């Protein structure tokens, strides 16, 4: 692995996919407030007694997950994280239009 001290990033493609600029492999980062908020809101939506409350929390959880995905696309530590954010955002948008896996 080669890291340059200038503005040009000379890491090879494999390193850019899995490693951050400090050379560490990054797949999951803690704490990840947006993913924790998404999980909590999703659980609340599943446990809500009222359909309208459940629907509200489901939309909130989708919005929080979309924010996480956008942050990963634009500020992800490596190409894997950016691609993961793009995939999740595509799944959210697809789900809103009834298109999914």
N, CA, C and O atoms as a Tinker XYZ file with bonds, in Angstrom:
   404  protein
     1  N      0.842000   -1.168000    0.000000    73     2
     2  CA     0.000000    0.000000    0.000000    64     1     3
     3  C      0.892000    1.238000    0.000000    63     2     4     5
     4  O      1.859000    1.322000    0.757000    81     3
     5  N      0.560000    2.173000   -0.841000    73     3     6
     6  CA     1.324000    3.406000   -0.943000    64     5     7
     7  C      0.400000    4.583000   -0.657000    63     6     8     9
     8  O     -0.662000    4.717000   -1.266000    81     7
     9  N      0.814000    5.426000    0.268000    73     7    10
    10  CA     0.086000    6.654000    0.543000    64     9    11
    11  C      1.006000    7.819000    0.239000    63    10    12    13
    12  O      2.165000    7.828000    0.655000    81    11
    13  N      0.509000    8.772000   -0.465000    73    11    14
    14  CA     1.333000    9.928000   -0.799000    64    13    15
    15  C      1.074000   11.047000    0.190000    63    14    16    17
    16  O      0.008000   11.116000    0.802000    81    15
    17  N      2.038000   11.903000    0.340000    73    15    18
    18  CA     1.876000   13.018000    1.260000    64    17    19
    19  C      1.287000   14.242000    0.573000    63    18    20    21
    20  O      0.913000   15.204000    1.243000    81    19
    21  N      1.201000   14.221000   -0.747000    73    19    22
    22  CA     0.642000   15.349000   -1.489000    64    21    23
    23  C     -0.851000   15.228000   -1.681000    63    22    24    25
    24  O     -1.525000   14.500000   -0.953000    81    23
    25  N     -1.362000   15.941000   -2.660000    73    23    26
    26  CA    -2.797000   15.957000   -2.915000    64    25    27
    27  C     -3.246000   14.737000   -3.700000    63    26    28    29
    28  O     -4.430000   14.402000   -3.667000    81    27
    29  N     -2.362000   14.070000   -4.393000    73    27    30
    30  CA    -2.730000   12.928000   -5.221000    64    29    31
    31  C     -2.734000   11.657000   -4.389000    63    30    32    33
    32  O     -1.788000   11.367000   -3.657000    81    31
    33  N     -3.814000   10.912000   -4.520000    73    31    34
    34  CA    -3.956000    9.656000   -3.795000    64    33    35
    35  C     -3.468000    8.540000   -4.708000    63    34    36    37
    36  O     -4.083000    8.263000   -5.738000    81    35
    37  N     -2.366000    7.900000   -4.332000    73    35    38
    38  CA    -1.761000    6.895000   -5.204000    64    37    39
    39  C     -2.032000    5.468000   -4.744000    63    38    40    41
    40  O     -1.302000    4.552000   -5.123000    81    39
    41  N     -3.061000    5.264000   -3.940000    73    39    42
    42  CA    -3.413000    3.907000   -3.546000    64    41    43
    43  C     -3.962000    3.179000   -4.760000    63    42    44    45
    44  O     -4.559000    3.797000   -5.642000    81    43
    45  N     -3.764000    1.867000   -4.809000    73    43    46
    46  CA    -4.347000    1.114000   -5.921000    64    45    47
    47  C     -5.847000    0.916000   -5.668000    63    46    48    49
    48  O     -6.340000    1.209000   -4.579000    81    47
    49  N     -6.561000    0.422000   -6.671000    73    47    50
    50  CA    -8.015000    0.310000   -6.601000    64    49    51
    51  C     -8.451000   -0.573000   -5.436000    63    50    52    53
    52  O     -9.416000   -0.240000   -4.747000    81    51
    53  N     -7.773000   -1.676000   -5.202000    73    51    54
    54  CA    -8.139000   -2.577000   -4.106000    64    53    55
    55  C     -8.097000   -1.846000   -2.765000    63    54    56    57
    56  O     -8.996000   -2.001000   -1.938000    81    55
    57  N     -7.048000   -1.047000   -2.555000    73    55    58
    58  CA    -6.947000   -0.290000   -1.308000    64    57    59
    59  C     -8.023000    0.780000   -1.226000    63    58    60    61
    60  O     -8.552000    1.025000   -0.141000    81    59
    61  N     -8.361000    1.420000   -2.326000    73    59    62
    62  CA    -9.406000    2.444000   -2.317000    64    61    63
    63  C    -10.773000    1.846000   -2.015000    63    62    64    65
    64  O    -11.635000    2.518000   -1.449000    81    63
    65  N    -10.972000    0.588000   -2.390000    73    63    66
    66  CA   -12.258000   -0.061000   -2.105000    64    65    67
    67  C    -12.394000   -0.346000   -0.620000    63    66    68    69
    68  O    -13.452000   -0.091000   -0.044000    81    67
    69  N    -11.356000   -0.867000    0.014000    73    67    70
    70  CA   -11.482000   -1.377000    1.380000    64    69    71
    71  C    -10.849000   -0.514000    2.454000    63    70    72    73
    72  O    -11.250000   -0.603000    3.615000    81    71
    73  N     -9.876000    0.317000    2.114000    73    71    74
    74  CA    -9.134000    1.057000    3.139000    64    73    75
    75  C     -9.457000    2.549000    3.107000    63    74    76    77
    76  O     -9.797000    3.106000    2.063000    81    75
    77  N     -9.343000    3.188000    4.288000    73    75    78
    78  CA    -9.499000    4.631000    4.335000    64    77    79
    79  C     -8.155000    5.293000    4.032000    63    78    80    81
    80  O     -7.185000    4.605000    3.714000    81    79
    81  N     -8.094000    6.595000    4.125000    73    79    82
    82  CA    -6.858000    7.300000    3.761000    64    81    83
    83  C     -5.723000    7.064000    4.755000    63    82    84    85
    84  O     -4.563000    7.333000    4.443000    81    83
    85  N     -6.042000    6.569000    5.936000    73    83    86
    86  CA    -5.002000    6.240000    6.908000    64    85    87
    87  C     -4.505000    4.810000    6.730000    63    86    88    89
    88  O     -3.595000    4.383000    7.440000    81    87
    89  N     -5.088000    4.063000    5.791000    73    87    90
    90  CA    -4.641000    2.713000    5.508000    64    89    91
    91  C     -5.358000    1.625000    6.287000    63    90    92    93
    92  O     -4.991000    0.455000    6.182000    81    91
    93  N     -6.377000    1.982000    7.069000    73    91    94
    94  CA    -7.120000    0.981000    7.843000    64    93    95
    95  C     -8.310000    0.474000    7.040000    63    94    96    97
    96  O     -8.966000    1.241000    6.336000    81    95
    97  N     -8.582000   -0.817000    7.150000    73    95    98
    98  CA    -9.756000   -1.400000    6.496000    64    97    99
    99  C    -10.993000   -0.941000    7.256000    63    98   100   101
   100  O    -11.091000   -1.115000    8.471000    81    99
   101  N    -11.951000   -0.343000    6.512000    73    99   102
   102  CA   -13.157000    0.193000    7.137000    64   101   103
   103  C    -14.378000   -0.409000    6.457000    63   102   104   105
   104  O    -14.651000   -0.152000    5.285000    81   103
   105  N    -15.109000   -1.223000    7.227000    73   103   106
   106  CA   -16.377000   -1.770000    6.740000    64   105   107
   107  C    -17.505000   -1.246000    7.613000    63   106   108   109
   108  O    -18.570000   -0.903000    7.101000    81   107
   109  N    -17.290000   -1.177000    8.924000    73   107   110
   110  CA   -18.274000   -0.681000    9.867000    64   109   111
   111  C    -17.586000    0.294000   10.796000    63   110   112   113
   112  O    -16.449000    0.064000   11.209000    81   111
   113  N    -18.268000    1.386000   11.130000    73   111   114
   114  CA   -17.701000    2.390000   12.019000    64   113   115
   115  C    -18.642000    2.610000   13.202000    63   114   116   117
   116  O    -19.857000    2.700000   13.023000    81   115
   117  N    -18.094000    2.695000   14.384000    73   115   118
   118  CA   -18.885000    2.996000   15.579000    64   117   119
   119  C    -18.411000    4.307000   16.150000    63   118   120   121
   120  O    -17.225000    4.606000   16.017000    81   119
   121  N    -19.233000    5.102000   16.767000    73   119   122
   122  CA   -20.682000    4.970000   16.784000    64   121   123
   123  C    -21.278000    5.517000   15.501000    63   122   124   125
   124  O    -20.778000    6.492000   14.940000    81   123
   125  N    -22.312000    4.908000   15.055000    73   123   126
   126  CA   -22.991000    5.346000   13.846000    64   125   127
   127  C    -24.407000    5.759000   14.235000    63   126   128   129
   128  O    -25.341000    4.958000   14.192000    81   127
   129  N    -24.541000    7.013000   14.612000    73   127   130
   130  CA   -25.782000    7.535000   15.175000    64   129   131
   131  C    -26.956000    7.362000   14.215000    63   130   132   133
   132  O    -28.064000    7.044000   14.649000    81   131
   133  N    -26.732000    7.566000   12.927000    73   131   134
   134  CA   -27.829000    7.471000   11.965000    64   133   135
   135  C    -28.371000    6.053000   11.870000    63   134   136   137
   136  O    -29.585000    5.868000   11.790000    81   135
   137  N    -27.507000    5.054000   11.878000    73   135   138
   138  CA   -27.986000    3.668000   11.826000    64   137   139
   139  C    -28.660000    3.250000   13.131000    63   138   140   141
   140  O    -29.620000    2.481000   13.113000    81   139
   141  N    -28.168000    3.747000   14.250000    73   139   142
   142  CA   -28.811000    3.451000   15.529000    64   141   143
   143  C    -30.205000    4.086000   15.563000    63   142   144   145
   144  O    -31.169000    3.448000   15.987000    81   143
   145  N    -30.308000    5.341000   15.116000    73   143   146
   146  CA   -31.618000    6.010000   15.064000    64   145   147
   147  C    -32.563000    5.267000   14.133000    63   146   148   149
   148  O    -33.741000    5.110000   14.452000    81   147
   149  N    -32.067000    4.803000   12.982000    73   147   150
   150  CA   -32.898000    4.042000   12.052000    64   149   151
   151  C    -33.430000    2.780000   12.714000    63   150   152   153
   152  O    -34.615000    2.470000   12.589000    81   151
   153  N    -32.570000    2.046000   13.416000    73   151   154
   154  CA   -32.980000    0.800000   14.065000    64   153   155
   155  C    -34.031000    1.060000   15.147000    63   154   156   157
   156  O    -35.012000    0.322000   15.252000    81   155
   157  N    -33.826000    2.106000   15.949000    73   155   158
   158  CA   -34.790000    2.430000   17.006000    64   157   159
   159  C    -36.136000    2.828000   16.403000    63   158   160   161
   160  O    -37.178000    2.342000   16.843000    81   159
   161  N    -36.121000    3.705000   15.404000    73   159   162
   162  CA   -37.367000    4.135000   14.777000    64   161   163
   163  C    -38.085000    2.977000   14.094000    63   162   164   165
   164  O    -39.314000    2.905000   14.120000    81   163
   165  N    -37.330000    2.077000   13.485000    73   163   166
   166  CA   -37.942000    0.907000   12.851000    64   165   167
   167  C    -38.596000    0.012000   13.889000    63   166   168   169
   168  O    -39.708000   -0.471000   13.674000    81   167
   169  N    -37.924000   -0.217000   15.011000    73   167   170
   170  CA   -38.514000   -1.032000   16.088000    64   169   171
   171  C    -39.782000   -0.390000   16.632000    63   170   172   173
   172  O    -40.771000   -1.082000   16.874000    81   171
   173  N    -39.764000    0.928000   16.828000    73   171   174
   174  CA   -40.955000    1.619000   17.312000    64   173   175
   175  C    -42.089000    1.481000   16.300000    63   174   176   177
   176  O    -43.240000    1.281000   16.687000    81   175
   177  N    -41.780000    1.585000   15.022000    73   175   178
   178  CA   -42.838000    1.458000   14.003000    64   177   179
   179  C    -43.426000    0.047000   13.989000    63   178   180   181
   180  O    -44.616000   -0.122000   13.724000    81   179
   181  N    -42.613000   -0.957000   14.267000    73   179   182
   182  CA   -43.110000   -2.330000   14.295000    64   181   183
   183  C    -43.938000   -2.624000   15.543000    63   182   184   185
   184  O    -44.831000   -3.471000   15.510000    81   183
   185  N    -43.647000   -1.932000   16.636000    73   183   186
   186  CA   -44.335000   -2.183000   17.899000    64   185   187
   187  C    -45.498000   -1.228000   18.162000    63   186   188   189
   188  O    -46.225000   -1.405000   19.139000    81   187
   189  N    -45.683000   -0.233000   17.319000    73   187   190
   190  CA   -46.747000    0.756000   17.543000    64   189   191
   191  C    -48.121000    0.109000   17.406000    63   190   192   193
   192  O    -48.355000   -0.717000   16.523000    81   191
   193  N    -49.025000    0.507000   18.304000    73   191   194
   194  CA   -50.381000   -0.060000   18.297000    64   193   195
   195  C    -51.236000    0.561000   17.197000    63   194   196   197
   196  O    -52.073000   -0.120000   16.605000    81   195
   197  N    -51.037000    1.812000   16.928000    73   195   198
   198  CA   -51.835000    2.515000   15.932000    64   197   199
   199  C    -51.158000    2.458000   14.568000    63   198   200   201
   200  O    -49.939000    2.589000   14.462000    81   199
   201  N    -51.956000    2.263000   13.535000    73   199   202
   202  CA   -51.408000    2.202000   12.175000    64   201   203
   203  C    -50.818000    3.552000   11.763000    63   202   204   205
   204  O    -49.785000    3.589000   11.095000    81   203
   205  N    -51.447000    4.646000   12.141000    73   203   206
   206  CA   -50.935000    5.965000   11.761000    64   205   207
   207  C    -49.610000    6.269000   12.459000    63   206   208   209
   208  O    -48.714000    6.865000   11.862000    81   207
   209  N    -49.485000    5.857000   13.728000    73   207   210
   210  CA   -48.222000    6.060000   14.449000    64   209   211
   211  C    -47.133000    5.197000   13.829000    63   210   212   213
   212  O    -46.007000    5.655000   13.636000    81   211
   213  N    -47.464000    3.955000   13.517000    73   211   214
   214  CA   -46.500000    3.051000   12.892000    64   213   215
   215  C    -46.041000    3.599000   11.548000    63   214   216   217
   216  O    -44.854000    3.551000   11.226000    81   215
   217  N    -46.970000    4.112000   10.775000    73   215   218
   218  CA   -46.646000    4.681000    9.471000    64   217   219
   219  C    -45.749000    5.905000    9.610000    63   218   220   221
   220  O    -44.811000    6.074000    8.831000    81   219
   221  N    -46.022000    6.755000   10.584000    73   219   222
   222  CA   -45.195000    7.951000   10.821000    64   221   223
   223  C    -43.762000    7.551000   11.184000    63   222   224   225
   224  O    -42.803000    8.106000   10.647000    81   223
   225  N    -43.623000    6.593000   12.089000    73   223   226
   226  CA   -42.277000    6.171000   12.484000    64   225   227
   227  C    -41.560000    5.439000   11.354000    63   226   228   229
   228  O    -40.336000    5.514000   11.251000    81   227
   229  N    -42.308000    4.729000   10.503000    73   227   230
   230  CA   -41.684000    4.075000    9.352000    64   229   231
   231  C    -41.114000    5.124000    8.397000    63   230   232   233
   232  O    -39.994000    4.977000    7.910000    81   231
   233  N    -41.884000    6.180000    8.131000    73   231   234
   234  CA   -41.386000    7.246000    7.254000    64   233   235
   235  C    -40.185000    7.956000    7.867000    63   234   236   237
   236  O    -39.228000    8.287000    7.168000    81   235
   237  N    -40.238000    8.187000    9.173000    73   235   238
   238  CA   -39.085000    8.804000    9.841000    64   237   239
   239  C    -37.851000    7.913000    9.740000    63   238   240   241
   240  O    -36.747000    8.396000    9.487000    81   239
   241  N    -38.042000    6.615000    9.938000    73   239   242
   242  CA   -36.897000    5.705000    9.840000    64   241   243
   243  C    -36.344000    5.678000    8.418000    63   242   244   245
   244  O    -35.129000    5.601000    8.233000    81   243
   245  N    -37.203000    5.739000    7.426000    73   243   246
   246  CA   -36.745000    5.784000    6.030000    64   245   247
   247  C    -35.967000    7.060000    5.743000    63   246   248   249
   248  O    -34.964000    7.034000    5.031000    81   247
   249  N    -36.435000    8.189000    6.303000    73   247   250
   250  CA   -35.736000    9.461000    6.104000    64   249   251
   251  C    -34.355000    9.429000    6.754000    63   250   252   253
   252  O    -33.382000    9.905000    6.169000    81   251
   253  N    -34.267000    8.875000    7.954000    73   251   254
   254  CA   -32.976000    8.776000    8.654000    64   253   255
   255  C    -32.022000    7.872000    7.885000    63   254   256   257
   256  O    -30.836000    8.179000    7.765000    81   255
   257  N    -32.533000    6.757000    7.364000    73   255   258
   258  CA   -31.687000    5.852000    6.583000    64   257   259
   259  C    -31.224000    6.522000    5.287000    63   258   260   261
   260  O    -30.093000    6.308000    4.851000    81   259
   261  N    -32.088000    7.329000    4.669000    73   259   262
   262  CA   -31.700000    8.053000    3.458000    64   261   263
   263  C    -30.603000    9.075000    3.762000    63   262   264   265
   264  O    -29.687000    9.259000    2.960000    81   263
   265  N    -30.692000    9.736000    4.914000    73   263   266
   266  CA   -29.639000   10.681000    5.315000    64   265   267
   267  C    -28.320000    9.935000    5.487000    63   266   268   269
   268  O    -27.278000   10.397000    5.021000    81   267
   269  N    -28.364000    8.772000    6.162000    73   267   270
   270  CA   -27.154000    7.966000    6.320000    64   269   271
   271  C    -26.572000    7.596000    4.957000    63   270   272   273
   272  O    -25.365000    7.701000    4.741000    81   271
   273  N    -27.442000    7.161000    4.036000    73   271   274
   274  CA   -26.977000    6.744000    2.709000    64   273   275
   275  C    -26.323000    7.913000    1.973000    63   274   276   277
   276  O    -25.271000    7.748000    1.354000    81   275
   277  N    -26.938000    9.083000    2.037000    73   275   278
   278  CA   -26.351000   10.260000    1.374000    64   277   279
   279  C    -25.001000   10.631000    1.992000    63   278   280   281
   280  O    -24.061000   10.972000    1.274000    81   279
   281  N    -24.907000   10.565000    3.305000    73   279   282
   282  CA   -23.627000   10.848000    3.957000    64   281   283
   283  C    -22.561000    9.852000    3.523000    63   282   284   285
   284  O    -21.407000   10.230000    3.318000    81   283
   285  N    -22.932000    8.587000    3.383000    73   283   286
   286  CA   -21.971000    7.579000    2.928000    64   285   287
   287  C    -21.554000    7.820000    1.477000    63   286   288   289
   288  O    -20.383000    7.664000    1.132000    81   287
   289  N    -22.507000    8.197000    0.632000    73   287   290
   290  CA   -22.181000    8.439000   -0.774000    64   289   291
   291  C    -21.170000    9.568000   -0.901000    63   290   292   293
   292  O    -20.205000    9.453000   -1.658000    81   291
   293  N    -21.377000   10.651000   -0.174000    73   291   294
   294  CA   -20.534000   11.831000   -0.341000    64   293   295
   295  C    -19.337000   11.895000    0.599000    63   294   296   297
   296  O    -18.361000   12.582000    0.300000    81   295
   297  N    -19.392000   11.193000    1.733000    73   295   298
   298  CA   -18.310000   11.300000    2.701000    64   297   299
   299  C    -17.804000    9.956000    3.187000    63   298   300   301
   300  O    -17.106000    9.888000    4.199000    81   299
   301  N    -18.145000    8.881000    2.481000    73   299   302
   302  CA   -17.733000    7.544000    2.904000    64   301   303
   303  C    -16.223000    7.400000    2.969000    63   302   304   305
   304  O    -15.495000    8.058000    2.225000    81   303
   305  N    -15.758000    6.537000    3.862000    73   303   306
   306  CA   -14.322000    6.365000    4.095000    64   305   307
   307  C    -13.617000    5.681000    2.927000    63   306   308   309
   308  O    -12.422000    5.892000    2.719000    81   307
   309  N    -14.338000    4.868000    2.168000    73   307   310
   310  CA   -13.737000    4.157000    1.043000    64   309   311
   311  C    -14.819000    3.874000   -0.001000    63   310   312   313
   312  O    -15.987000    4.202000    0.206000    81   311
   313  N    -14.431000    3.274000   -1.108000    73   311   314
   314  CA   -15.384000    3.017000   -2.189000    64   313   315
   315  C    -16.466000    2.028000   -1.779000    63   314   316   317
   316  O    -17.603000    2.139000   -2.237000    81   315
   317  N    -16.134000    1.060000   -0.922000    73   315   318
   318  CA   -17.135000    0.111000   -0.455000    64   317   319
   319  C    -18.248000    0.829000    0.287000    63   318   320   321
   320  O    -19.426000    0.573000    0.036000    81   319
   321  N    -17.887000    1.726000    1.200000    73   319   322
   322  CA   -18.887000    2.463000    1.981000    64   321   323
   323  C    -19.726000    3.362000    1.079000    63   322   324   325
   324  O    -20.933000    3.492000    1.285000    81   323
   325  N    -19.103000    3.975000    0.092000    73   323   326
   326  CA   -19.852000    4.831000   -0.836000    64   325   327
   327  C    -20.816000    4.014000   -1.678000    63   326   328   329
   328  O    -21.952000    4.429000   -1.906000    81   327
   329  N    -20.369000    2.854000   -2.140000    73   327   330
   330  CA   -21.247000    1.981000   -2.930000    64   329   331
   331  C    -22.387000    1.445000   -2.064000    63   330   332   333
   332  O    -23.518000    1.332000   -2.538000    81   331
   333  N    -22.107000    1.116000   -0.810000    73   331   334
   334  CA   -23.148000    0.656000    0.102000    64   333   335
   335  C    -24.207000    1.732000    0.306000    63   334   336   337
   336  O    -25.403000    1.440000    0.306000    81   335
   337  N    -23.770000    2.972000    0.480000    73   335   338
   338  CA   -24.714000    4.082000    0.606000    64   337   339
   339  C    -25.561000    4.241000   -0.641000    63   338   340   341
   340  O    -26.765000    4.480000   -0.547000    81   339
   341  N    -24.942000    4.112000   -1.818000    73   339   342
   342  CA   -25.699000    4.207000   -3.066000    64   341   343
   343  C    -26.713000    3.089000   -3.217000    63   342   344   345
   344  O    -27.834000    3.315000   -3.672000    81   343
   345  N    -26.315000    1.870000   -2.831000    73   343   346
   346  CA   -27.228000    0.732000   -2.911000    64   345   347
   347  C    -28.423000    0.920000   -1.978000    63   346   348   349
   348  O    -29.565000    0.677000   -2.368000    81   347
   349  N    -28.158000    1.351000   -0.752000    73   347   350
   350  CA   -29.246000    1.556000    0.209000    64   349   351
   351  C    -30.174000    2.661000   -0.264000    63   350   352   353
   352  O    -31.392000    2.537000   -0.130000    81   351
   353  N    -29.627000    3.741000   -0.814000    73   351   354
   354  CA   -30.477000    4.823000   -1.322000    64   353   355
   355  C    -31.332000    4.339000   -2.488000    63   354   356   357
   356  O    -32.508000    4.694000   -2.575000    81   355
   357  N    -30.768000    3.543000   -3.378000    73   355   358
   358  CA   -31.562000    2.977000   -4.476000    64   357   359
   359  C    -32.680000    2.089000   -3.948000    63   358   360   361
   360  O    -33.789000    2.109000   -4.481000    81   359
   361  N    -32.403000    1.312000   -2.909000    73   359   362
   362  CA   -33.437000    0.451000   -2.332000    64   361   363
   363  C    -34.545000    1.278000   -1.683000    63   362   364   365
   364  O    -35.716000    0.910000   -1.770000    81   363
   365  N    -34.198000    2.370000   -1.044000    73   363   366
   366  CA   -35.213000    3.242000   -0.414000    64   365   367
   367  C    -36.104000    3.851000   -1.493000    63   366   368   369
   368  O    -37.330000    3.812000   -1.393000    81   367
   369  N    -35.475000    4.415000   -2.524000    73   367   370
   370  CA   -36.249000    5.046000   -3.595000    64   369   371
   371  C    -37.092000    3.997000   -4.316000    63   370   372   373
   372  O    -38.257000    4.248000   -4.627000    81   371
   373  N    -36.523000    2.837000   -4.582000    73   371   374
   374  CA   -37.268000    1.766000   -5.211000    64   373   375
   375  C    -38.446000    1.326000   -4.366000    63   374   376   377
   376  O    -39.528000    1.067000   -4.893000    81   375
   377  N    -38.244000    1.240000   -3.058000    73   375   378
   378  CA   -39.331000    0.862000   -2.155000    64   377   379
   379  C    -40.464000    1.862000   -2.162000    63   378   380   381
   380  O    -41.628000    1.484000   -2.032000    81   379
   381  N    -40.137000    3.136000   -2.312000    73   379   382
   382  CA   -41.183000    4.167000   -2.352000    64   381   383
   383  C    -42.041000    4.053000   -3.609000    63   382   384   385
   384  O    -43.204000    4.459000   -3.611000    81   383
   385  N    -41.468000    3.501000   -4.676000    73   383   386
   386  CA   -42.209000    3.341000   -5.920000    64   385   387
   387  C    -42.675000    1.910000   -6.128000    63   386   388   389
   388  O    -43.157000    1.560000   -7.206000    81   387
   389  N    -42.534000    1.082000   -5.101000    73   387   390
   390  CA   -43.001000   -0.298000   -5.191000    64   389   391
   391  C    -42.088000   -1.208000   -5.995000    63   390   392   393
   392  O    -42.504000   -2.282000   -6.433000    81   391
   393  N    -40.843000   -0.782000   -6.192000    73   391   394
   394  CA   -39.862000   -1.584000   -6.916000    64   393   395
   395  C    -38.846000   -2.080000   -5.896000    63   394   396   397
   396  O    -38.306000   -1.274000   -5.139000    81   395
   397  N    -38.575000   -3.357000   -5.855000    73   395   398
   398  CA   -37.620000   -3.856000   -4.874000    64   397   399
   399  C    -37.037000   -5.177000   -5.319000    63   398   400   401
   400  O    -37.331000   -5.688000   -6.400000    81   399
   401  N    -36.199000   -5.714000   -4.447000    73   399   402
   402  CA   -35.567000   -6.992000   -4.760000    64   401   403
   403  C    -36.544000   -8.108000   -4.683000    63   402   404
   404  O    -36.184000   -9.261000   -4.918000    81   403
